[in-house]
Amino acid sequence: MSAAAPKSPALRRIGRAGPNAGEMELLRAATLDVDRAVAAWRRWLADHPLDDAHYLSSDLLPAACANLPADARGPDAERLRGLRRRAWANTRYRMQAIDAAAAVLASMGITPLVVKGASLAVSVYPLSGVRPMADVDLVIGDDRFDEALGALVAAGWYRPRTLESPFDHAMEILDPEGRAVDMHRWVLFPRFAATPERGWFERSSPYPDVPARRLRTSDEFVLAVLHGLLTASPSSVRWPLDVVYLARHGAAAEGLEADAFWSEVVASADEIGAGPVVADAVEMCRVELGAEVALPVVSALAAGRSDPHLRQHWALSRRGVKLQWRMRRYARLCRADGRRPTVRGYLQPRVDAVRSKGLRTTLAVRLDRGREIVEMRRRT
């Protein structure tokens, strides 16, 4: 057993919302300078045979391969190159779903917004096969969401889950080839933001070679942190990698000077009351992973506006409690539509689901989904 690197105060600050010890070593191997990256890689290998790597940890192996010198990879060099090639091929394959979905939506005059991995892959990751993706994320907006979903279904796409929560921000849909796309009503609302983030739509820019748009990198920075820290998803491992690459290349992707880029990041976080949460994440990446962020930026984020509900969410996430907050989502959706939230309004969609699908089917689907969430949260 190797001696693990000691936890810094910045890493302790984010608690159980951050990567575990093994994942941190892989992140160091993927982001730090050569000497420190090689040391972290050797510590990880001493405790984690490559064959036994957890599926979340394996998402970081292509980035570690890209950062480590060839002679440091040892007997696993060929396998690591193979993992990176596979990540590149899988990413290219999944991103073809953007073309297919955008073509259908363009015929209706709908321009989707590409976010998260598929957006970062064309903006801040200069090397291929470094950032794996499980699916493609497209934001449609609430006003034409149902219309867009219906058009894709009519074009041969299908929904693997027919009992989606009525208050979820997104629905999964698969193209005829089985490539998954998460169709979002909003980017952050109603999960993390009290009001719809319409400004994020307005300052988006064209996505290359496709009738779609992508988030500005300053907004992607905030999204990467919040989605990684506050949800039980694979992003809870990959978000520090995104933060490091956004810190390195986010300004250049927008043609900005570094100071202007960081001013946009601070303003974006402050817009939704997420400054102190983002500050904790950025400080960890600065201290542990060498993210190129100046201390005044961290201070400006920490002094920013703090939404009380988001602060509560963050306090629980640091202790390993990541809730769905469905009642809060429902209340926010109602207020955005000018309606008054009621107990009956919250329960009615669930009653309708039981009536249409049957109690046994409804419970079976919910149980399967619960098992998926539990398995996702189990990390070595």
C-alpha positions as CSV (number, residue, x, y, z in Angstrom):
1,M,0.0,0.0,0.0
2,S,1.3,3.5,-0.9
3,A,1.2,6.5,1.4
4,A,-1.6,8.7,0.1
5,A,-0.9,12.4,-0.4
6,P,-2.1,14.4,2.7
7,K,-5.4,16.3,2.3
8,S,-5.1,20.0,2.0
9,P,-7.6,22.3,3.8
10,A,-9.0,23.1,0.3
11,L,-9.7,19.4,-0.3
12,R,-11.1,18.9,3.1
13,R,-13.4,21.9,2.5
14,I,-15.3,20.2,-0.2
15,G,-15.6,17.0,1.8
16,R,-17.5,14.1,0.4
17,A,-18.7,16.1,-2.6
18,G,-15.2,15.8,-4.1
19,P,-13.3,12.9,-5.6
20,N,-12.1,10.1,-3.4
21,A,-8.4,9.5,-2.6
22,G,-7.8,7.3,-5.6
23,E,-9.6,9.6,-8.0
24,M,-7.6,12.5,-6.7
25,E,-4.3,10.7,-7.5
26,L,-5.5,10.1,-11.1
27,L,-6.5,13.8,-11.4
28,R,-3.1,14.8,-10.2
29,A,-1.5,12.5,-12.8
30,A,-3.7,14.1,-15.5
31,T,-3.1,17.7,-14.6
32,L,0.2,18.4,-12.8
33,D,3.7,18.9,-14.1
34,V,5.7,15.8,-15.0
35,D,7.4,15.1,-11.7
36,R,4.3,15.4,-9.5
37,A,2.1,13.7,-12.1
38,V,4.4,10.7,-12.3
39,A,4.6,10.5,-8.5
40,A,0.7,10.5,-8.3
41,W,0.5,7.9,-11.0
42,R,2.8,5.6,-9.1
43,R,0.9,6.0,-5.9
44,W,-2.4,5.2,-7.7
45,L,-0.9,2.1,-9.4
46,A,0.4,0.8,-6.0
47,D,-3.2,0.6,-4.7
48,H,-5.3,0.1,-7.9
49,P,-4.4,-2.5,-10.5
50,L,-5.5,-1.3,-13.9
51,D,-7.9,-4.2,-14.3
52,D,-9.7,-3.3,-11.1
53,A,-10.2,0.4,-11.8
54,H,-13.7,1.5,-11.0
55,Y,-15.6,2.7,-14.0
56,L,-15.7,6.3,-12.8
57,S,-11.9,6.2,-12.2
58,S,-11.4,4.7,-15.7
59,D,-12.9,7.9,-17.1
60,L,-9.7,9.7,-15.9
61,L,-7.2,7.3,-17.4
62,P,-7.2,8.8,-20.9
63,A,-6.3,12.3,-19.5
64,A,-3.6,10.7,-17.3
65,C,-2.2,9.0,-20.4
66,A,-2.1,12.3,-22.3
67,N,-0.2,14.0,-19.5
68,L,2.3,11.4,-18.5
69,P,5.5,10.9,-20.4
70,A,5.8,7.6,-22.3
71,D,8.5,6.1,-20.0
72,A,6.3,6.6,-16.9
73,R,3.4,4.5,-18.2
74,G,5.5,1.3,-17.8
75,P,4.1,-2.0,-19.0
76,D,0.6,-0.5,-19.2
77,A,1.6,2.0,-21.9
78,E,-0.1,0.2,-24.7
79,R,-3.3,-0.4,-22.8
80,L,-3.5,3.3,-21.8
81,R,-3.1,4.3,-25.4
82,G,-5.9,1.9,-26.2
83,L,-8.1,3.4,-23.6
84,R,-7.5,6.8,-25.0
85,R,-8.2,5.7,-28.5
86,R,-11.5,4.1,-27.3
87,A,-12.5,7.3,-25.5
88,W,-11.8,9.3,-28.7
89,A,-13.9,6.8,-30.8
90,N,-16.7,6.7,-28.3
91,T,-16.8,10.5,-28.1
92,R,-16.8,10.9,-31.8
93,Y,-19.6,8.3,-32.1
94,R,-21.8,9.9,-29.5
95,M,-21.3,13.4,-30.9
96,Q,-22.8,12.3,-34.2
97,A,-26.1,12.4,-32.3
98,I,-25.8,16.2,-32.2
99,D,-25.8,16.3,-36.0
100,A,-28.9,14.0,-36.2
101,A,-30.8,15.8,-33.5
102,A,-30.0,19.3,-34.7
103,A,-31.1,18.4,-38.3
104,V,-34.5,17.3,-37.0
105,L,-34.9,20.4,-34.7
106,A,-33.7,22.8,-37.4
107,S,-36.5,21.8,-39.6
108,M,-38.8,23.1,-36.9
109,G,-36.9,26.3,-36.3
110,I,-35.4,25.1,-33.0
111,T,-31.7,25.7,-32.3
112,P,-30.5,23.5,-29.4
113,L,-27.8,24.6,-27.0
114,V,-25.0,22.1,-26.6
115,V,-23.6,22.0,-23.0
116,K,-21.1,20.1,-20.8
117,G,-18.9,17.4,-22.5
118,A,-19.9,17.9,-26.1
119,S,-19.3,21.7,-25.7
120,L,-16.0,21.4,-23.9
121,A,-14.7,18.9,-26.5
122,V,-14.8,21.6,-29.2
123,S,-13.7,24.6,-27.0
124,V,-11.2,23.9,-24.3
125,Y,-9.8,20.3,-24.8
126,P,-7.0,20.7,-27.4
127,L,-6.1,17.0,-27.3
128,S,-8.4,14.2,-28.6
129,G,-9.6,11.3,-26.5
130,V,-9.0,13.1,-23.1
131,R,-12.6,13.8,-22.0
132,P,-14.9,10.8,-22.2
133,M,-18.7,11.4,-22.4
134,A,-21.6,9.1,-21.5
135,D,-24.1,11.1,-23.6
136,V,-24.8,14.4,-25.3
137,D,-26.6,17.2,-23.5
138,L,-28.8,19.5,-25.5
139,V,-30.8,22.4,-23.9
140,I,-34.1,23.2,-25.7
141,G,-35.8,25.6,-23.4
142,D,-39.1,25.2,-21.7
143,D,-41.3,26.9,-24.3
144,R,-40.8,24.3,-27.1
145,F,-39.4,21.3,-25.2
146,D,-42.4,19.0,-25.7
147,E,-42.6,19.9,-29.3
148,A,-38.9,19.1,-29.9
149,L,-39.2,15.8,-28.0
150,G,-42.3,14.8,-30.1
151,A,-40.4,15.6,-33.3
152,L,-37.5,13.4,-32.4
153,V,-39.8,10.5,-31.5
154,A,-41.6,10.9,-34.8
155,A,-38.1,10.7,-36.5
156,G,-37.4,7.3,-35.0
157,W,-35.9,8.3,-31.6
158,Y,-37.2,6.6,-28.5
159,R,-37.3,7.1,-24.7
160,P,-35.8,4.3,-22.6
161,R,-37.7,5.5,-19.6
162,T,-41.4,6.2,-20.0
163,L,-41.9,7.3,-16.4
164,E,-39.8,10.4,-16.2
165,S,-40.5,12.6,-13.2
166,P,-42.7,15.5,-14.2
167,F,-40.4,17.9,-12.4
168,D,-37.1,16.7,-13.9
169,H,-35.0,19.3,-15.8
170,A,-34.1,16.8,-18.5
171,M,-35.3,13.6,-20.3
172,E,-33.1,11.0,-21.9
173,I,-33.8,10.0,-25.5
174,L,-31.9,7.6,-27.8
175,D,-31.4,7.9,-31.6
176,P,-32.0,4.8,-33.8
177,E,-28.4,3.8,-33.3
178,G,-28.8,3.8,-29.5
179,R,-26.8,7.0,-28.8
180,A,-28.1,8.8,-25.7
181,V,-29.0,12.5,-25.7
182,D,-30.2,14.3,-22.5
183,M,-32.8,16.8,-23.6
184,H,-32.8,19.7,-21.1
185,R,-35.5,22.2,-20.4
186,W,-33.0,24.5,-18.8
187,V,-29.3,24.5,-18.0
188,L,-29.4,24.9,-14.2
189,F,-33.0,25.9,-13.4
190,P,-34.8,24.6,-11.4
191,R,-32.1,22.3,-9.8
192,F,-29.6,24.9,-8.7
193,A,-31.0,28.3,-9.8
194,A,-34.1,30.0,-8.4
195,T,-34.9,31.7,-11.7
196,P,-34.4,30.6,-15.3
197,E,-30.9,31.4,-16.6
198,R,-32.1,33.2,-19.8
199,G,-28.9,35.2,-19.9
200,W,-26.9,32.0,-20.5
201,F,-29.0,31.4,-23.7
202,E,-28.6,35.0,-24.8
203,R,-24.8,35.0,-24.6
204,S,-24.2,31.6,-26.2
205,S,-22.3,31.3,-29.4
206,P,-22.5,29.1,-32.6
207,Y,-21.5,25.5,-32.3
208,P,-19.1,24.6,-35.1
209,D,-20.5,23.0,-38.3
210,V,-23.9,22.2,-36.7
211,P,-27.1,24.3,-36.5
212,A,-26.7,24.6,-32.7
213,R,-25.1,26.8,-30.1
214,R,-22.8,26.3,-27.2
215,L,-22.5,28.0,-23.8
216,R,-19.9,30.6,-23.2
217,T,-16.9,29.1,-21.5
218,S,-17.4,31.3,-18.4
219,D,-20.9,29.8,-18.0
220,E,-19.6,26.3,-18.7
221,F,-17.1,26.9,-15.8
222,V,-19.9,27.5,-13.3
223,L,-22.0,24.6,-14.7
224,A,-19.1,22.2,-14.5
225,V,-18.6,23.0,-10.8
226,L,-22.3,22.9,-9.8
227,H,-23.2,19.7,-11.7
228,G,-20.0,18.0,-10.5
229,L,-20.3,18.9,-6.8
230,L,-24.1,18.7,-6.3
231,T,-25.2,15.7,-8.3
232,A,-24.6,11.9,-8.0
233,S,-23.3,11.5,-11.5
234,P,-20.0,10.6,-13.3
235,S,-19.4,14.4,-13.4
236,S,-18.6,14.1,-9.7
237,V,-15.2,12.7,-10.9
238,R,-14.7,14.6,-14.1
239,W,-15.5,18.1,-13.0
240,P,-12.0,19.0,-11.7
241,L,-10.5,18.0,-15.0
242,D,-13.0,20.3,-16.7
243,V,-12.2,23.2,-14.4
244,V,-8.4,22.8,-15.0
245,Y,-8.9,22.8,-18.8
246,L,-11.3,25.7,-18.7
247,A,-8.8,27.7,-16.5
248,R,-6.1,27.0,-19.1
249,H,-8.1,27.5,-22.4
250,G,-11.4,29.2,-21.5
251,A,-10.2,32.7,-22.2
252,A,-8.6,31.8,-25.6
253,A,-11.7,30.0,-26.7
254,E,-13.6,33.3,-26.4
255,G,-10.8,35.5,-27.7
256,L,-10.5,37.2,-24.3
257,E,-7.7,38.3,-22.0
258,A,-7.4,36.2,-18.9
259,D,-8.7,39.1,-16.6
260,A,-11.8,39.5,-18.8
261,F,-12.5,35.8,-18.7
262,W,-12.3,35.6,-14.9
263,S,-14.5,38.6,-14.6
264,E,-17.1,36.8,-16.6
265,V,-16.8,33.7,-14.4
266,V,-17.3,35.8,-11.3
267,A,-20.3,37.6,-12.8
268,S,-21.9,34.3,-14.0
269,A,-21.5,32.7,-10.6
270,D,-22.9,35.8,-8.9
271,E,-25.9,35.9,-11.3
272,I,-27.3,32.7,-9.7
273,G,-25.9,33.2,-6.2
274,A,-23.3,30.4,-6.6
275,G,-20.1,32.4,-5.9
276,P,-19.0,30.8,-2.6
277,V,-19.7,27.3,-3.9
278,V,-17.6,27.9,-7.0
279,A,-14.9,29.5,-4.9
280,D,-14.5,26.3,-2.8
281,A,-14.2,24.2,-5.9
282,V,-11.8,26.5,-7.6
283,E,-9.5,26.7,-4.6
284,M,-9.3,22.9,-4.4
285,C,-8.4,22.7,-8.1
286,R,-5.8,25.6,-7.7
287,V,-4.1,24.0,-4.7
288,E,-4.3,20.3,-5.6
289,L,-4.3,20.3,-9.4
290,G,-2.4,23.4,-10.4
291,A,-5.4,25.2,-11.9
292,E,-4.2,28.6,-13.2
293,V,-6.5,30.8,-11.1
294,A,-5.3,33.9,-9.3
295,L,-6.1,34.3,-5.6
296,P,-8.0,37.5,-6.2
297,V,-10.4,35.5,-8.4
298,V,-11.1,33.0,-5.6
299,S,-11.6,35.9,-3.2
300,A,-14.1,37.6,-5.6
301,L,-16.0,34.4,-6.0
302,A,-16.1,33.8,-2.2
303,A,-17.4,37.3,-1.6
304,G,-20.2,36.9,-4.2
305,R,-23.9,36.5,-3.7
306,S,-25.0,33.3,-2.1
307,D,-28.4,31.8,-2.7
308,P,-29.7,30.3,0.6
309,H,-31.2,27.2,-1.1
310,L,-28.0,26.6,-3.0
311,R,-26.0,27.1,0.2
312,Q,-28.2,24.5,2.0
313,H,-27.7,22.1,-0.9
314,W,-23.9,22.6,-0.8
315,A,-23.8,22.0,3.0
316,L,-25.5,18.7,2.6
317,S,-23.4,17.6,-0.5
318,R,-20.2,18.2,1.4
319,R,-21.4,15.6,3.9
320,G,-22.3,13.1,1.1
321,V,-26.0,13.8,1.0
322,K,-27.1,14.6,-2.5
323,L,-30.9,15.1,-2.6
324,Q,-33.2,15.5,-5.6
325,W,-35.2,18.4,-4.1
326,R,-38.2,17.6,-6.2
327,M,-40.6,19.7,-4.2
328,R,-38.4,22.7,-4.5
329,R,-38.1,22.1,-8.3
330,Y,-41.9,21.9,-8.6
331,A,-42.3,25.2,-6.6
332,R,-39.8,27.0,-8.8
333,L,-41.4,25.8,-12.0
334,C,-44.8,27.0,-10.8
335,R,-43.5,30.4,-9.8
336,A,-41.7,30.8,-13.2
337,D,-45.1,30.1,-14.9
338,G,-47.0,32.5,-12.6
339,R,-48.8,29.6,-10.8
340,R,-49.1,29.0,-7.1
341,P,-47.5,25.7,-6.0
342,T,-49.9,23.3,-4.1
343,V,-49.7,19.8,-2.6
344,R,-52.3,18.6,-5.1
345,G,-50.4,20.1,-8.0
346,Y,-47.2,18.2,-6.8
347,L,-49.0,14.9,-6.4
348,Q,-51.3,14.9,-9.4
349,P,-48.7,13.9,-12.1
350,R,-47.6,10.9,-9.9
351,V,-51.3,9.8,-9.5
352,D,-51.8,10.1,-13.2
353,A,-48.7,8.0,-13.8
354,V,-50.0,5.2,-11.5
355,R,-53.4,5.3,-13.3
356,S,-51.9,5.1,-16.8
357,K,-49.1,2.6,-16.2
358,G,-50.3,0.7,-13.2
359,L,-48.9,0.6,-9.6
360,R,-46.7,-2.4,-10.2
361,T,-45.0,-1.0,-13.3
362,T,-44.6,2.4,-11.6
363,L,-43.0,0.9,-8.5
364,A,-40.7,-1.4,-10.6
365,V,-39.4,1.5,-12.6
366,R,-38.7,3.6,-9.5
367,L,-37.0,0.7,-7.8
368,D,-34.7,0.2,-10.9
369,R,-33.9,3.8,-10.9
370,G,-33.0,3.8,-7.2
371,R,-30.7,0.9,-7.8
372,E,-29.0,2.8,-10.6
373,I,-28.4,5.8,-8.3
374,V,-27.0,3.6,-5.5
375,E,-24.6,1.9,-7.9
376,M,-23.5,5.2,-9.3
377,R,-22.7,6.4,-5.8
378,R,-20.6,3.4,-5.0
379,R,-17.0,4.3,-5.7
380,T,-13.9,2.4,-4.8
